[in-house]
Amino acid sequence: MRLRPLVLTVTGALAALSLTACGADGEAADGKSATCPGGRIRFGVEPFEDPAKLTPAAKVLADALGERLNCPVELTITEDYAAEVLALQNGKLDVAMFGPLGYVFASQRAGAEAIASFGDTGGKVSSYTAGIWVPADSAVREIKDLAGHSLALSSVGSTSGDALPRKALADAGLKTSDVKSNYAGGHAEALLALAKGTVDAAEINSQQLASATQSKTFDPAKFRKIWASDPIPNDPITVRGNLDPAFKKAVADALLHLPSEKVGQIGALLNVSPAAPLVAVDKSTYQPLFELAATLNLTDKDL
């Protein structure tokens, strides 16, 4: 199991907390704190964005969760989707944020339970879309025209950067061998490959598009979108299923009562703007992704 060697712990007063330092309000029947049962909470986040942007944004959320539960939170940006699933399965993480398809595998293999996601100003779960883009002057006008061309995908196991584009190719009647697909290593890398002209087409989801357009690393006017997916419910925050129900409830309650500004920074990386509180989700929210995995015969081995 590979974890990116970056662990951030909530500092200040929280750093001095011990197993018995959690408040009496969260005390379990055995005398241990239901909100801080092991003296810390280990929180993993998928590597969906450049770590230089993702780490400080995720730390704001982790710090806020730790303050709410009066318990130190250790934040780990995992190396990839598979590493995060394995870490949860092996009891190395207590709370984990996954991409929608990553959650499917984490649910099946590690018993992950979705409890919260990023809400919009109407109090509903926010969403994003997958997309495939080509240069504006490309002869490729639609999916079927990609035959014989190169396509940059994000990374194995990505919802918008792998599974959905591959399903779109299949729906268009293209075989795997018809398109020269390759994994760029991430959403930003796939976009960069297209911007540099090293591929004929690339997956670019709406989140990465917004981020790259804002940072002026991508000019949409020079490119053209030839396909877009249906809306995808945004990334869920999950808890490991075999944990104490009192702890799981405490984490869910804490997340759902965090102020907007504590989730806004990482939410912005998911193109959730303006900032809004997290909203409750469960397995049914992501049922279309379970169906997608079944349609493509995907298993955790595909990670």
C-alpha positions as CSV (number, residue, x, y, z in Angstrom):
1,M,0.0,0.0,0.0
2,R,1.4,3.4,-1.0
3,L,0.6,6.6,0.8
4,R,2.0,9.9,-0.2
5,P,4.5,10.7,2.7
6,L,2.6,13.7,3.9
7,V,0.9,13.6,7.2
8,L,-0.5,16.8,8.7
9,T,-1.8,16.9,12.3
10,V,-4.0,19.5,13.8
11,T,-1.7,21.7,15.8
12,G,-2.0,24.1,18.7
13,A,-4.1,23.0,21.7
14,L,-5.3,19.9,19.9
15,A,-1.8,18.5,19.6
16,A,-1.7,18.2,23.3
17,L,-4.9,16.1,23.5
18,S,-4.6,12.6,24.8
19,L,-7.0,9.7,24.7
20,T,-8.8,10.9,27.7
21,A,-8.8,14.6,26.7
22,C,-12.0,14.4,24.7
23,G,-15.1,16.1,26.1
24,A,-17.5,14.3,28.3
25,D,-20.3,15.0,25.8
26,G,-18.8,12.4,23.5
27,E,-18.1,9.8,26.2
28,A,-19.0,6.2,25.4
29,A,-20.3,3.6,27.7
30,D,-16.9,2.1,28.3
31,G,-15.5,5.5,29.4
32,K,-13.7,6.2,26.2
33,S,-14.6,9.1,24.0
34,A,-16.9,8.2,21.2
35,T,-15.5,11.2,19.2
36,C,-11.8,10.4,19.8
37,P,-11.7,6.6,20.5
38,G,-8.1,6.0,19.5
39,G,-6.7,9.4,20.5
40,R,-6.8,10.6,16.9
41,I,-8.8,10.5,13.7
42,R,-7.0,9.4,10.5
43,F,-8.4,11.2,7.5
44,G,-7.5,10.3,3.9
45,V,-8.2,12.3,0.8
46,E,-7.9,11.1,-2.8
47,P,-5.3,12.9,-5.0
48,F,-7.8,14.6,-7.4
49,E,-5.8,17.8,-7.7
50,D,-2.2,19.1,-7.6
51,P,-1.1,18.4,-4.0
52,A,0.2,22.0,-3.7
53,K,-3.4,23.1,-4.0
54,L,-5.2,20.1,-2.4
55,T,-3.1,19.8,0.8
56,P,-3.8,23.3,2.3
57,A,-7.5,23.1,1.2
58,A,-8.0,19.7,2.8
59,K,-6.1,20.8,5.9
60,V,-8.7,23.5,6.5
61,L,-11.5,20.8,6.5
62,A,-9.4,18.4,8.6
63,D,-8.6,21.1,11.2
64,A,-12.3,22.1,11.4
65,L,-13.3,18.5,11.9
66,G,-10.7,18.1,14.7
67,E,-11.9,21.2,16.4
68,R,-15.5,20.2,16.3
69,L,-14.8,16.7,17.7
70,N,-12.1,17.9,20.1
71,C,-9.7,15.3,18.7
72,P,-6.4,15.5,16.6
73,V,-7.0,14.8,12.9
74,E,-4.1,13.4,10.8
75,L,-4.5,14.2,7.2
76,T,-3.0,12.0,4.5
77,I,-3.1,12.7,0.7
78,T,-3.0,9.2,-0.7
79,E,-0.8,8.2,-3.6
80,D,-3.7,7.0,-5.7
81,Y,-7.3,5.7,-5.5
82,A,-6.1,2.1,-4.8
83,A,-3.9,3.1,-1.9
84,E,-6.8,4.9,-0.3
85,V,-9.2,1.9,-0.6
86,L,-6.5,-0.4,0.8
87,A,-5.7,2.0,3.7
88,L,-9.4,2.0,4.7
89,Q,-9.7,-1.7,4.4
90,N,-6.6,-2.3,6.5
91,G,-7.7,0.0,9.3
92,K,-5.2,2.7,8.5
93,L,-7.8,5.3,7.9
94,D,-11.0,6.2,9.8
95,V,-12.5,8.8,7.5
96,A,-11.8,9.0,3.8
97,M,-12.9,11.3,0.9
98,F,-13.2,9.4,-2.4
99,G,-14.2,10.1,-6.0
100,P,-17.6,8.7,-6.7
101,L,-16.3,5.5,-8.4
102,G,-13.6,5.1,-5.8
103,Y,-16.3,5.1,-3.2
104,V,-18.0,2.2,-5.1
105,F,-14.9,0.1,-4.7
106,A,-14.3,1.3,-1.1
107,S,-17.9,0.4,-0.2
108,Q,-17.5,-3.1,-1.7
109,R,-14.0,-3.9,-0.4
110,A,-13.7,-1.8,2.8
111,G,-17.3,-1.2,3.9
112,A,-17.0,2.5,3.4
113,E,-20.2,4.4,4.3
114,A,-20.9,7.7,2.6
115,I,-22.0,10.3,5.1
116,A,-21.5,13.8,3.6
117,S,-20.7,15.6,0.3
118,F,-20.4,19.1,-1.0
119,G,-23.7,20.9,-1.1
120,D,-24.9,23.8,-3.3
121,T,-26.6,26.9,-2.0
122,G,-30.0,25.1,-2.3
123,G,-28.9,22.4,0.2
124,K,-28.6,19.7,-2.4
125,V,-25.5,17.7,-3.3
126,S,-23.4,19.4,-6.0
127,S,-22.4,17.7,-9.2
128,Y,-19.9,17.9,-12.0
129,T,-19.5,16.4,-15.5
130,A,-16.9,14.4,-17.4
131,G,-15.9,15.7,-20.9
132,I,-13.7,15.0,-23.9
133,W,-12.1,18.0,-25.6
134,V,-10.1,18.5,-28.8
135,P,-8.4,21.5,-30.4
136,A,-10.8,23.9,-32.0
137,D,-9.5,23.2,-35.5
138,S,-9.6,19.4,-35.1
139,A,-11.4,17.3,-37.6
140,V,-12.8,15.3,-34.7
141,R,-16.4,16.4,-34.3
142,E,-17.9,13.6,-32.2
143,I,-16.9,10.6,-30.2
144,K,-16.9,8.1,-33.1
145,D,-14.4,10.3,-34.9
146,L,-11.7,9.5,-32.3
147,A,-10.9,6.2,-34.1
148,G,-7.2,6.3,-35.0
149,H,-6.6,9.2,-32.7
150,S,-4.8,9.6,-29.3
151,L,-6.8,10.3,-26.1
152,A,-5.3,11.3,-22.8
153,L,-7.2,9.9,-19.8
154,S,-6.6,10.9,-16.2
155,S,-5.8,7.9,-14.0
156,V,-7.0,4.4,-13.5
157,G,-10.2,4.3,-11.4
158,S,-11.2,7.9,-12.0
159,T,-14.9,8.4,-12.5
160,S,-14.7,11.3,-15.0
161,G,-11.2,10.7,-16.2
162,D,-11.4,6.9,-16.9
163,A,-14.7,5.0,-16.5
164,L,-17.1,7.5,-18.1
165,P,-15.0,8.4,-21.1
166,R,-14.3,4.7,-21.7
167,K,-18.1,4.0,-21.5
168,A,-18.7,6.8,-24.0
169,L,-16.2,5.3,-26.4
170,A,-17.9,1.9,-26.1
171,D,-21.4,3.5,-26.5
172,A,-20.2,5.0,-29.8
173,G,-19.2,1.6,-31.1
174,L,-15.5,2.0,-30.7
175,K,-13.3,-0.9,-29.5
176,T,-10.4,-0.4,-27.1
177,S,-8.0,-0.9,-30.0
178,D,-9.7,1.8,-32.1
179,V,-8.4,4.7,-29.9
180,K,-4.8,5.2,-28.7
181,S,-5.8,5.9,-25.0
182,N,-3.1,6.5,-22.4
183,Y,-3.2,7.5,-18.7
184,A,-1.6,10.9,-18.2
185,G,-1.4,10.6,-14.4
186,G,-4.2,13.0,-13.3
187,H,-6.8,15.4,-14.5
188,A,-4.3,18.3,-14.7
189,E,-1.8,16.2,-16.6
190,A,-4.4,15.1,-19.2
191,L,-5.5,18.7,-19.8
192,L,-1.8,19.7,-20.1
193,A,-1.2,17.0,-22.7
194,L,-3.9,18.5,-24.9
195,A,-2.8,22.0,-24.3
196,K,0.7,21.1,-25.4
197,G,-0.5,19.2,-28.4
198,T,1.0,15.9,-27.5
199,V,-2.4,14.2,-27.9
200,D,-5.4,14.6,-30.2
201,A,-8.0,14.7,-27.4
202,A,-8.2,14.6,-23.7
203,E,-10.6,14.1,-20.9
204,I,-11.3,17.3,-19.0
205,N,-14.0,17.3,-16.4
206,S,-15.9,20.5,-15.4
207,Q,-13.9,20.8,-12.2
208,Q,-10.5,20.8,-13.8
209,L,-11.8,23.1,-16.6
210,A,-12.9,25.7,-14.1
211,S,-9.6,25.5,-12.2
212,A,-7.4,25.6,-15.3
213,T,-9.4,28.5,-16.8
214,Q,-9.2,30.5,-13.6
215,S,-5.4,30.0,-13.4
216,K,-5.1,30.8,-17.1
217,T,-3.4,27.5,-17.9
218,F,-6.1,26.6,-20.4
219,D,-8.0,28.8,-22.9
220,P,-11.4,27.1,-23.7
221,A,-11.7,29.3,-26.8
222,K,-8.9,27.3,-28.4
223,F,-10.5,24.0,-27.8
224,R,-13.8,22.3,-28.3
225,K,-15.9,19.9,-26.2
226,I,-17.1,16.9,-28.2
227,W,-18.8,15.0,-25.4
228,A,-20.1,15.5,-21.9
229,S,-21.5,13.1,-19.4
230,D,-24.7,13.4,-17.3
231,P,-24.2,15.2,-13.9
232,I,-22.1,13.2,-11.4
233,P,-22.8,13.7,-7.7
234,N,-19.7,15.2,-6.0
235,D,-17.1,13.3,-4.0
236,P,-18.4,11.7,-0.8
237,I,-16.7,11.8,2.6
238,T,-17.0,8.3,4.1
239,V,-16.3,6.5,7.4
240,R,-15.0,3.0,7.8
241,G,-18.0,0.7,8.3
242,N,-16.7,-1.4,11.2
243,L,-16.2,1.6,13.5
244,D,-18.3,2.3,16.5
245,P,-21.8,3.6,15.5
246,A,-21.5,6.4,18.0
247,F,-18.2,7.6,16.4
248,K,-19.7,7.4,12.9
249,K,-22.7,9.5,14.0
250,A,-20.4,12.0,15.7
251,V,-18.3,12.4,12.6
252,A,-21.4,12.8,10.4
253,D,-22.9,15.4,12.8
254,A,-19.6,17.3,12.9
255,L,-19.2,17.4,9.2
256,L,-22.8,18.5,8.5
257,H,-22.5,21.4,11.0
258,L,-19.2,22.8,9.7
259,P,-19.6,26.4,8.5
260,S,-19.3,27.1,4.8
261,E,-15.9,28.8,5.1
262,K,-14.4,25.6,6.5
263,V,-15.4,23.5,3.5
264,G,-15.2,26.2,0.8
265,Q,-11.5,26.0,0.0
266,I,-11.6,22.3,-0.9
267,G,-15.1,22.7,-2.4
268,A,-13.7,25.3,-4.7
269,L,-11.3,22.7,-6.1
270,L,-14.4,20.6,-7.0
271,N,-15.9,23.7,-8.7
272,V,-18.4,24.2,-5.8
273,S,-19.0,27.9,-5.7
274,P,-20.2,29.8,-3.8
275,A,-19.2,27.9,-0.6
276,A,-22.0,26.1,1.1
277,P,-22.2,23.6,4.0
278,L,-21.8,19.8,3.5
279,V,-25.0,17.8,2.9
280,A,-25.9,14.3,4.0
281,V,-25.5,11.5,1.4
282,D,-25.7,7.8,1.5
283,K,-25.2,4.8,-0.8
284,S,-28.3,5.6,-2.8
285,T,-26.9,9.0,-3.8
286,Y,-24.2,7.1,-5.8
287,Q,-26.3,4.3,-7.2
288,P,-25.6,5.4,-10.8
289,L,-22.0,4.8,-10.2
290,F,-22.6,1.3,-8.8
291,E,-24.5,0.6,-12.0
292,L,-21.7,2.1,-14.1
293,A,-19.2,-0.3,-12.4
294,A,-21.5,-3.2,-13.1
295,T,-22.0,-2.2,-16.8
296,L,-18.3,-2.0,-17.4
297,N,-17.6,-5.1,-15.3
298,L,-15.3,-3.1,-13.1
299,T,-13.9,-4.4,-9.8
300,D,-11.4,-3.1,-7.3
301,K,-8.7,-4.9,-9.4
302,D,-9.3,-2.2,-12.1
303,L,-7.8,0.3,-9.7
